Amino acid sequence: MAKVFRVTPKRIKRVNGLVLTPDMVVVVTTQSHMLSPFNNGAKELKEVYMRIYGFDYQKANCTKSDFEVEVLG
């Protein structure tokens, strides 16, 4: 069963020419029942940020501590 999360950056982060801002909020649906969208290497989260904002999560060295996560369903 899939789970839905709202992921919000906590602060502005500038790394490797990329900028992550608190208004770059995304809604992520995981393929399996997980406690966090950061499980499974944050695969779904990386895909959503690239598709919506063209933001490379991995190149920016983002971690779980850079985000607030809210479970929607």
N, C-alpha and C positions, 0 to 999 in steps of 0.2 A: 504494500500500500504506500502511495506517495505521500509526502509531507510538504507543506508550503511554509516558507520563511520570508520575512521582510528583513533585508540586510541594509543597515545604514552606517556609512563611515563616521567615526567619532570626531575626526579632525581633518584639517587639510594636510595632505602628505605629498611632498614633491621629491621624486626619486627617478633617476635615469631619464630625465626629460618628460616624465609623466606626472600628471597632477590628479590626485584623488580628493574630492571635496565632499562635505557633508550632504550636499543636495544630490549626490549620485546614488539615490536609493534604488534598490532593485528588489523584485519579488522572485524568489527561486523555488522551483519545485524539484525535489529530489526524486530519483527513480525508485528508491526503496525507503522503508521506514527508518529514518536516522534521527538522532538526537540533535544534530547540528549539520548545517550545509558545508562545514569544513571537513567532515569525514570524507573518505574516498578521495583525498587529495584536493578537495574543493572543486572537483571537475565541473559540476553544474554552475557553480558560482563564477568560475573563470569564463565559461561560455557565455553566460548572461552579460557580464561586464564587457566582454569583447563585442558582442552583438549590439548592445544598446549604446555604449559609450566609446567603443574602440579603445578601451582601456585594457592594457595587458597586466593582469593581476600578478602574474609570475615575474615579469620583468621589473615590476615596481616593488618586489620583495614584500608583499602584503602578508600579514599574519592575522590570526583570529582576534588578537588584541586591538587591531585597527578598526574593528567593526562592532556594532551593537546588533544583536539578532533577536527578532521577535517571531515566535511561532504563530502562524495564522491558521493552520489546520492540519 
